[in-house]
Amino acid sequence: MQAPDHTAPQAPVGPTALAPDAAAPAPVTGVAAPVAHDAAVPENTALSIRGLRKSFDRTEVVHGISLDVPRGSFYGIVGPNGAGKTTTLSMATGLLRPDAGTAHVLGADMWQDPHTAKARLGVLADGLRTFDRLTGPELLTYVGLLRGMEADVVEERSASLLAALDLDGEDGKLVVDYSAGMTKKILLACALLHAPRLLVLDEPLEAVDPVSAQVIRTILTAYVDGGGTVVLSSHAMELVEGLCSHVAIIAEGRLMADGTLDEVRRGGSLVQTFIDLVGGGNVAEGSLSWLES
């Protein structure tokens, strides 16, 4: 896994800047201090990660990330391609074992007590393999029974989710034959089926048509309004600004900033703050002149 090819990030600015081998930023008025790697897990936190590190082929790609996701928040995570977002979320949700660090889901240690942690968690992971030789209803039934749910509850909730996500007319179609957008929706239904109190979603609206995207936004907003917590990773800044109450910016495996949306964007747009922190975004004058001829 290679670092993205862009200008090196500027010195971290904002609510949190974490890299154990870098100087801590000066405190910013009205902004929370960086989370220490050995800090206790707050009681009101849905997801707490401390000092997560991961290397591939002897190259470290996540460099000791620590952050707290408040309960009841809609938390967005943004960063360039290859920034370490998916790797970090995979470690936090038990899909990838970290080289160092811890993750707690609603107080349960993901790697010391995975049964409890995963029971409280719903995950939509980008590119995760599934049992796609089942129909949508069969896949939901399998997932529900695997989680120990009662069969009648699984049937009732499956019907509700399939109808809400406009998949109830696809009873005879195998998931392997679903479009990319339909696959995303059935996997979201699997994540929601057991009514977890924390959802971790990697690009949940990617390849989803506008009507279905609006339905998903409505479902997730109602879920948060009802006391649930959503952690959403996305490249779509407008989506994050429109939905999220909190945001974190990750670049080159480090947490560059995190806090409430207003704290991070500092009176400007999230896009501009992102560019300011991550760098890049410029095209050298004349480098593509051949397109103009």
PEBEL-V421273 format. One record per helix or strand of 2 or more residues. SS is the DSSP state (H for helix, E for strand). FROM is the first residue (numbers start at 1). TO is the last residue. Records with the same first field share a line. If there is no record, write none. Layout:
SS=FROM-TO, FROM-TO
This chain:
E=45-56, 59-70, 74-78, 100-105, 108-109, 121-124, 198-202, 229-233, 246-251, 254-260
H=85-92, 114-119, 136-146, 151-164, 175-177, 180-192, 210-225, 237-243, 261-265, 270-278, 289-292
